[in-house]
Amino acid sequence: MGMREHTIKGVMTSSPDTEILALWLDRQPSPHTRSCYLRDSGRLFAHVAKPLGRINLSDLQSFAQSLIDAGLAPISRARTIAATKSLFAFSHRMRHLAENPALELALPAYENRLAERIVGEEDVRRIVAGEPGTRNRILLNLLYTAGLRVSEACQLRWRNVAARGTVGQITVFGKNGRTRAILLPPDLWMELAGLRQERGLEEHVFQSRGGKPLDRGRVRMILLGAAQRAGINSPVSPHWLRHAHASHALDHGAPIHLVQATLGHSSVSTTSRYLHARPGDSSSRFLAPGRFLP
């Protein structure tokens, strides 16, 4: 019997490939990552029109070129290729594939623009202080102070929030299945605790008027509105506040391992990027260029 074809939300694959694709997607703890990986794998299958077992390195290189031809930004191409390599590595580990043709597929280089995405401390203060809505102000403050990913803030429930003496603590189930506990300073803790009122432990902390958890798009609009009121016209995203947390904490002398644990980074090398992305500092200030002038 020939292999039946199945569709996973629009991704057409052969039956055995459908199963391995579903397993691979299930291993991604973040709904956002699953959504991106599903879209990326859909691009791949649409381009090669082959089952996984028949895809070779030439097909993958052709796919990478198609992303350039489609005008994808370098960072988007890098993410799509990374997802492709992840799918093939997983399929090989699960013995669905005898070989991994994506091993030699190079990740595209892209410009590191992290320094451009770090909001200054005074700007963060104006963004948070100028937000008129209590819930929204607490949300923005929490994104920055706790260094949360936007998905982590959206999924936070009251059972994840607890008092620890005069301060509070939130427990976050984050990327790659890592659970971390983050202490909140007294002022933020008192404001956050004041939001609860009579709500149950399983209810989300940040809800829409209809009682549903806020989604990423809504949080982004809240931040953009607050940034505009603060006189900041850059296209700020919630993740920029997480970048700001890392950079500002390191600037104030926080140990890099503590920042790593707070943000839930998989390694210190990820956190160390912020040591090299400080827009307000450079080794040039240690030089004396005047001595070279006539």
N, C-alpha and C positions, 0 to 999 in steps of 0.2 A: 504494500500500500504506500502511495506517495505521501509525503509529509503534508499535513493540512496547514493552512496559513491562518494565523491568528492576528488580532490587532490589540495592542495595549494602548488605549487612548490615542489611537491614530498612528502608532508605530507598527508597520507591517513586517512580520517576521515569520519564519518557519516555526512549527510547533515546539521542537526542542529549544530553539533560540528564545522563544517566548518565555519558557520556564526559567532559563538562565538569566534573562533580562529582568524578570520579576524578582528573582533572588537577589540580583545585584542592586536593584533599586531599593529593595527592602533593607539592605545593609546600610543605607544612608539614613542617619537619624533625623536630619533636618528636612522638613517638607519642602523648603525652598531648594535645597540641594537636589532632592528627588525630582522636583519639577524641572530644574535646569538640566539634569542628566537625562531625563526622559526626552526633552526637546533636542538635546545634543545627539542622542542615539538615533532619534528620528531623522535628523539631518544625515547621519551616516548611512542608515539603511536606504533612505531615499536616493542617495547619490550612487551607492555601489550596486544596489538591487541584487544582492547576493546574501545567502546565509552566512553566518559567522565563520563556519568551517572552510568556506571557499574564498574568504577575503585574504589578500596577500599584502605585502608591504607596498607594492606599486599602487594598489587600490587605495590604501591609506594615504599615500603621498598625493594621489589625485584628489582625494577628499580634502586634504589640507590646502591644496591649491584652489579648490572650489570655494573655500571660505574667504580666501584673498579676493577671488574674482567677485564674490558676492558683496564685498565691501565691509566685511566685519572688522571692527576695531581690533587692534593687536591683542588687547587683554581678553576680548571675547573669543578670539581664535585660540588663545592659550588655554582658556577654560574648556573649550570644546575639545581640543586635542587631549587635554588632561583627562577629561571624562572618557574619551575613546580609549586611551591607554589604560585607564582604570577598568573599563569593561573587559578588555582583552586579558589583562592580568588576572582578573577575577575568574574569567572563563577558563583560563589555563590552570589556575590553582584548583578549580573545581573539576578538572579533568574533562571539561566539555570540549576543550581544544587540546590537541597534541602539542602544538607549537603556539608561541605568542608572536605574531608578525609585527605587533606594535612596539616591541622592545626597541627597535631602531628608529622609530618615528620621533623626530626631534620636536621639542616644544618650541614654539616661536618666541623670540625675544620681544620684549615690549618695554617701553619707557616706564621707569619707576616714578610715579607721580605722587607718592605718599606724602611728601613734604607739602604739596599743594592742598592736601586734604586734611590738614591739621588746623583746627580752629583755635585761635589764641584764647588765653584764659579770660581776658576781659570781654572778648566776644561771646564766650560761653556764658559768662555772668549776665551780660545784657540779654542774651537769648532767653535764659531761664527766668530772670527777674521780670522781663517785659511781657511774659505770657499771662494774660488775664484769667484764663481758666484754671481752677485749682487742680483738677485731674490732669490736665495737659502739662501744667507746670511741674507737677510731681513726676510725671512720666519722663519729661525731658531731663529733669534733675537726676532721675534714677539711671537713665541711659548713660549719662556722663559719669556720675559718681560711682556706679557699680561696673561701668564698662561693659554693659550688656549688648549682645546682638539684638537687633530689633525683634527677631523671632522669639528670643528668650523673654523679652518684656511682654510680648503679646500673649505668650503661653503661661505666664506666671499666675499661679493660683494662690488663694489665701492659705492653703495648707503648706505652701512653700515659704511662708512668712512667719517669723517668730521673734519674740523679745529675748534679748540677751542682756539683762541688767538695764542700764540706761540707754543702750543702743539696740538696734535691731539686726536681724540676719535674714537673708533670703537664700534659699537653696535652688540652684539652677541646674536643670538637666540640659546640657548643651551639646555642641557638635561632637561627633564621634563617640557619643554615649558617655561623655564625661560629666560627672556630677560635681559641683563645686559650691561651697558655702561662702557668701560674701557679707561682710559686716557693713552696716550702714551707720553713718554718723547720727548723733542724737536728733538734730534738727530735721533731717530728712526722714528719720524713723518716725518721729512724732507726726509729721505730715502724712506719711504713708499709712500709718495705723489709723489715722482719722478718716481715711477713705472707706474703711471696712463697714462700719455701722452694723447692720444685721445680716450681712451676707455670709453664706455658708462657706465651709472650707474648700469645697470643690469649685466654687465660682471663681471666674477669672478676675484678677485685680483690676485690669483696665478693660472696661466694657463700653460698647456703643450704647446709644439710647435704647436700642432694642434688646439689650442684655447679652449680645454676642461679643466675643473677644474682639478687640481692635485688630485690624489687619495691617500688613506692612504699608500698603498704600495710604491708609488713613494716618498712620504715624508720620509718614513722610510729609503729608500735607500739613499736619500740625507743626512740624519742625520748620517747613518752608515759610509758613505764616509767621511764626515766632522770629525767624531770622530776618524777614522783611521788616517787621516792627522794630527790630534792633538795628536796622540800617545796613544789613549784610545782604548783598545782592548775589553772592555766589550760590550756585545750585547745591546747597548743603544737603547731605543725606544723613539719616540716623547713624550710619556706620562711622561718619566723621566724628561723632561725639565719642565713640569707642576709641578711635585713633587719638583723639584729644586726651582722653583719660590716660592712655599709655604714655604719651609724650610728656604730659604735665607731671604725672607721677614720677617718672624717671628724672625729669628736670628738678624735682624737689627732693631727690635723693632716695626714692623708694628702691629697695633691692630688686634687681631684675627678676629674681626667682619669685618674689612676691607678686610682681606685676604679671608674670607668666601664669601663676596659679589663679589670680583674680580673673584674668581674661580667659583662662581655659585654653591657652596656646599649647600645642603638642610638644613644642621644644623651645628652649631659650633662644635659639637662632631666629625664630619668628618674632619674638619680643624684641630682640636686639635691633631689628630694623628701625625701631623708633629712636635708637641712639644716633642713627645716621640721618634722621629726617627732621631736624630741628630748624625750621625756617629762620629763626632769629639768631643762629650762631654758626660760626665757621672758623676753621683754623686760620683763616686769613687775618683775623684780628690779632693773632700772635706775631704777625710779621711787621716789618718796618719798611714799606716800599719806598719811603722818601729817600732812603740812602742810595737808591739806584737812579734817582733823577739828577739831571745836570744842574 
